[in-house]
């Protein structure tokens, strides 16, 4: 197991652990009846539900063999409990005004292995027939996520599953399943433990972070160009990038999630770079030629190759994150972020070469008109 998790989940909580597990397992079985759900599991450890599974040896008693040896199951449990009982203690002591942890354990505790326990001969009091554990049990190796979570006297279980389809379809099925799920009296359902799924407050924080990032970009550009028109011109690259983001998410059928917001914030800082390259070069050519049309034509032509090269290196670098993903699984948190960046940079690089020169000319005429209303613009 690599530690990846199943992307969709519903958390169930209640005071009766047996009924909780029964209900959760019934929900799991009903989920697996869906043709697009091939994997589902019930998790009871909320602390490390996202982590990798641990390996466990399962010892299943063979009752027929127990009868042959005339051994009650309780005696086998007593033997295993005696052997596997914790053989060390950890205490705190104070020494030289420092608190130290002292661990005391038997010298041979690390030498105890499963094969030694299974091959060792035991003899039940009152009998003359020795036996080995491995002769009366069936052994299997399994992967489990152990642990039971209990908060406020309530046990918690999480039913997780994957959905073989688009992310939007998986989201719709998840919401429908949750809304239609009826839990027994005394039990509750929630989506609190959804990884990468934000609360309304967190979504609002990301939204305002996006707005603040745009404002900071405008302030920096304003200080760089020492006027307010050219920063606005450069900021036009953002809606041009938004066109590509919209098209990319519609075509790829992605959901707009938390990582997409992060990608939008990242994109807002990247996409203005191409516009800065273009506008700065046009400004330099305008100082040399003093002719607006010539400066725009030469400045744009000279920046076509650098803009496409910088865009292609970023897009091609992130493209594998979009291509190689697991169906609707959001365990790959980078897919939405990468798609946002790829779609926005692609359309921005294409459109700014046509849109920004036009607006540059219009802004230039507006600026000259405001400064010298009676002067004719060449």
N, C-alpha and C positions, 0 to 999 in steps of 0.2 A: 504494500500500500504506500502510495506516495504522499499521503496526507491531504489529498483533495477531498472535498466534501460534496454532498448532493445539494443542488442549488435551491430546491423548494422544500419548505418545511412548515409544519403546524405544531405548535406546542400545546400539550394537554397537561393539565394539573388537577390533582385531586387528593383526598385524604386516604383513600384505600388503594394501596399499591397493587394488589392482585387485580382489582377491577380496572385500574388504570392500564396495566399491561394487557389485559384482555381486550379492552377497547382499542388500544393503540395497535395491537396485532391484527385486530379485525379491520381497522382502517388501512393498515399496510396491505392486507390481502385484497381488499377492494381496490386499492390503487393499482396493484399488479394486474388486475383484470383489464385495466385500460390498455389498448393496443399500443399506445405510445410510451408506456411506462414499463421499462424492463428491469429497473433496479429501485428498491426501496428498503428502508431499514428503520428500526426503532432505536433511539438513543436515549439513555437515561442519565448520562454524565454531561451536565451542562457546562462544566468547567473546561473540558477539553474535547467538546463534540466536534470541533473543526480539525482535530489532529489525526495522526495516523493510528491505525488499529494495532493492538498488541497481540502477541502470540500466546496462546494458552493451550495447555494439554488438558484434554477432557478425558476423565476416567469414568467409564460407564460400567456399573456392576452387572455381572452376568449371574442372574438369580439361579439358573440351573446349576452352575458350577458352585455357587454358595451352598446349595442344598447338598451337593456331593461331598463337600468338605464339612457340612453341618456347621456353618459359620453364619451368625446373624449379621446383617448389614451394619448394625451399630458398632460392631467390633472393628470392622474395616475403617469406619469413620474415626473411631478412637485411635487406631494405629496411625492413620494419615494425619490426624490432628496432633498427635504427640510428636511425629517426625517433623511436620511442617510448622509447628508452633514457633512463633517468633523467638529466636534464640539470642536476642540482644536487647538492651535497654539504653535509652538516651536520657541523660540527666544534665541539668545545668548546675555548675558550681562556681563559686567566686574565688579567684586566686589573684592576689596582688592587685585588688580593686578592679579586676577584669572578670567579666562573665564568660565562662568557657563551657563548651558542650563536651561531655564525656560519654563515649559510647562503650558499653561493656557487652561482649558477646563471647560465645564459646570459640575455642581455638580452631575447631574443625568445622565450623558452620559453613564456610565457603567450599568445603570439600563435598558437601551433600549434593548429589546429582540425582536426576530422576531414575536413571538406570540402577543406581544403588538401592533406591527405595523399592523399585519393582523387583529386583533380583534377590533381595534379602529374604531369608527364611524367617517366618514367624510361627508361633505355636500358641493356640488359644488355650488358656487354663482349663484343665479338665479333659483335654483331648490329647491323643498321642500322634496326631497327623500334622506334620509341619506343612506349610504352604507358602507360596510366594504371591505377592500382589498381582503380578502380571499374569498369573494363571487363572485369576478370577475376575479380571476386568478387561474391557475393550478400550484401547487407547486411540485417540484421534487428536490431531493438531488443528486448531481453529483460530480465526482472527476475530477478536472482539474489542469493543470499546467499553471497558468496565467502568463501574462506579454508579452510584445512585444519588441523585440530587434531591434535597428536601429543603424547602424554604417556607418559613412561617407555618410549619407543621404540614405542608402540602408536598406531595411527591410530584416530580415533573418528568415528563417524557416528551421527546420530540420525534415526530414521524417525518422522515426525510425521503425525498424521491428525486429522480431525474426525469426529464421530459424530452423525448426524441422529436424535436420539431423546432420551429423558430422561437426566439425569445419571447415575442409578443404572444404567441399561442400558449407558451408555457405560463406566462403571467396571467393570461385570461383564465386558463384552467385552474391555476392556483387560487385566484380570487373567487371563482365560482365554487370550487371545492370547499373553500373555507366558509363562504357565506351559507352554503347549504348543509354544512356539517352540524349535526345536532348531538350535543354531548349529554351524558346522563346527568341526572340531578346531583348536585354537589361537585360537579366537575366544571372546569373552565377551559376555554381555548384562547389562544393568542398567537400573534406573529412577532412577538417581542424579540425573539432570538434570531431573526433573519439577518444573516451576514450580508453586508453591502447594501442593505435596504435601510434607508434613512427615515427618521421621524420627520414630521412636518417642520419642527424647529430646526433640525439639521439641514433640511432642504432650503429653508429660508436663509440660513446662514451661508450656504453655498451660493444662493442667488445674490445676496448682498456682496459676497466676496467677489463675484463676477462683475458686479456693477462698480465696486471700488477699484478693481484691477483696471477696468476701462478708464475710470477717472484718473488714476495714477499715470496711465500711459499718455493720456491727453496732457496732463500737467508737465510731464517730462518733455513731450514734443513741443509744447508751448515755450518752455525755457530754451529748447534747442533752436527753434526757428524765430523766437522773439516776436511772434504774432499769433493770431487766433485762427486765421483762415487756412493756412497750410496744415496745421495739426488736424483740422476737421477733414481736409482733403485726404490725409493719410489714414484717418480713422474710417474712411469709406471702404477700406479694404476689409473691415469686419463684417458688414452686411454681405459683401461679396463672398466671404468665406462661409457665412451662415447658409447661403444658398447651397453650397457643396455639402455642408453638414446635413441639411434637411434631405437632400437627394440621397446621400449615402445611407442614412438611417432608414429611409423608406424602401430603397432598393434591397438593402441587406436585411430588412425586417428586424432591426435591433430595437430594444427598449431603451428609452432615455432614463438612465439610472445615475447613481452617484458618480461613477467613474466617467460618465459622459459629461457631467458638470465640470469635473476636474479637467477633462480634455478640452472643454470650451475655454476655461481659464488659461490653460497652457497655450491653446491656439491663439488667443487674443494677444499674447506676448510675442508669438512667433510670426503671425501673419503680417504684422505691420513692418517687419524687416524688409520685405520685398518692396513695399510702398516707399519706405525711406530711401532704399537704393535708387528707385526710379525718380522720385521727386528731387532728391539731392542732386542727381546728375542733370536733370532738366534745369535746375537753378544755376548750376555751373555753366551750362551751355548758353543760358539766357544772358549771363553776365558777359560772355564772350561775343555773342552775335547781336545782342540787343533786339532780336527779332523773335517774337513769341512762337510763331508757327515753326520756324526753322529749329529753334531750340527744342521744342517738343518732339519734332520728328527725329532729330539726331540723338537727343537724350534717351528717347524710348528705344530706338534701334540699338544703341550701345548697351542697353541693360537687358535685352531679351535673353541672351545666353546666360549671364550670371544669375538671373532670376530663375530660369528653368533648371539650371544646375543645382542651385541651393535647394530648390523645391524637390527635385527628383531624389537627391540624396536623403532627405528627410522622409519623403513618401515611401521610397523603396526600402528604407530601413525599418519602417513601421508596418509595411504591408504584410510580412509574415505573421504578425500578431493578429491581423484580421483574417487571413486565409486559414491558418491552422488553429482552429478552435473546436470545442466539443459541443456540437449541436446547440441546444439552448442553455447549456451549462454556463453559469456565471462564475464558476470556480476560477476560470481564467479572467482575472479582473482587468486585464489590459485591453481586451477586445474593443470595448466601447470607447475607451480613451484613444486607442490607435485609430479607430474608424473616424472619430471626430477630427483628429489631426489630418488624416489622409484626405478625407472629403473636403475639409475646409481649405487646406493648402492647394489642392488641385484646382478647384474653381477660382480661388483667389489669384493664383499665378496666371491663369488664362485670362481672367476678366480685367485685372488691373492694367494690363497692357493696352486695353481698349477704353476702359471707363475712366481711369485716372487722367490720361492726357486730355480727354474732353473736358472733365471738370477742372483740370488745371487751367485750361484756356478760359473757361467761364469765370473762375475765381480771379484769374489775372485781370480780366476785363473789369470785374466788379471792384477789385482793389484799385485799379487805375482810375476808375470812374469816381470812387469815393475820395481819392486824393486830388485828382484834377478833373472835375466834371466837364470842362469845356475842351479837354484835349482829346484828339482823335486817336483811337487805338489802332496800331498797324497790325 
